[in-house]
Amino acid sequence: MRMGSGAEPAEIAKLFSENMEWKIAGDTGVLPWIGQKSGRAAIIDFVNDSRAIIERISFEAHDILAGDYRAVILVR
């Protein structure tokens, strides 16, 4: 997966719709990616922020649930 391979954030973002809506529930003051964002910039921000904050030991997508207009990706 590109997240674990060190791919450039913009390359990862190209895999997502330009109209993507990012919604992660929680306290927006805890982590920079919590909250509501939109567009590929949300993915670029997530990749950059998570790389700066988290030591990746593994990143595995276990389930992808997709419909016509939305998708949920479950990772560990």
C-alpha positions in Angstrom: 0.0 0.0 0.0 1.3 3.4 -0.8 0.9 4.8 2.8 3.5 2.4 4.0 5.8 2.6 1.1 6.8 6.3 1.6 4.9 7.5 -1.5 4.5 11.2 -1.9 1.4 12.6 -0.2 0.1 14.1 -3.5 0.4 10.7 -5.2 -1.6 9.1 -2.5 -4.2 11.9 -2.8 -4.7 11.2 -6.5 -6.3 7.9 -5.5 -9.2 9.9 -3.9 -12.0 12.0 -5.5 -11.4 15.7 -5.7 -14.8 16.1 -3.9 -13.9 13.8 -1.1 -15.4 14.6 2.3 -13.3 13.6 5.3 -15.2 13.2 8.6 -13.5 11.7 11.7 -15.4 12.0 15.0 -13.6 13.1 18.0 -11.9 16.1 19.8 -10.5 18.3 17.1 -7.8 19.5 19.5 -6.3 16.1 20.0 -5.0 15.1 16.5 -4.9 17.3 13.4 -6.9 14.9 11.2 -9.9 14.7 13.4 -12.9 16.7 12.2 -14.4 17.5 8.9 -12.3 18.4 5.8 -12.8 18.1 2.1 -10.9 17.5 -1.1 -7.5 15.9 -1.7 -5.8 18.4 0.5 -7.3 16.5 3.5 -5.4 13.4 2.4 -2.2 15.3 1.8 -2.5 16.9 5.3 -3.3 13.5 6.9 -0.3 11.8 5.3 2.1 14.7 6.3 0.7 15.0 9.8 0.6 11.3 10.5 4.1 10.8 9.2 5.3 13.5 11.6 3.4 12.2 14.6 3.2 8.4 14.3 6.0 5.9 14.0 4.5 3.4 11.5 5.1 -0.2 12.4 2.4 -1.4 10.0 -0.5 0.1 8.1 -2.9 -2.5 6.8 -6.3 -1.8 5.2 -8.5 -4.6 6.3 -11.9 -3.6 4.9 -13.1 -1.2 2.3 -16.8 -0.6 2.3 -17.9 1.3 -0.8 -21.2 2.5 -2.3 -21.9 4.9 -5.2 -21.1 8.0 -3.2 -19.0 7.1 -0.2 -16.5 4.7 1.1 -15.1 3.7 4.5 -11.6 2.3 4.9 -10.8 0.3 8.1 -7.2 0.1 8.9 -5.0 -1.2 11.8 
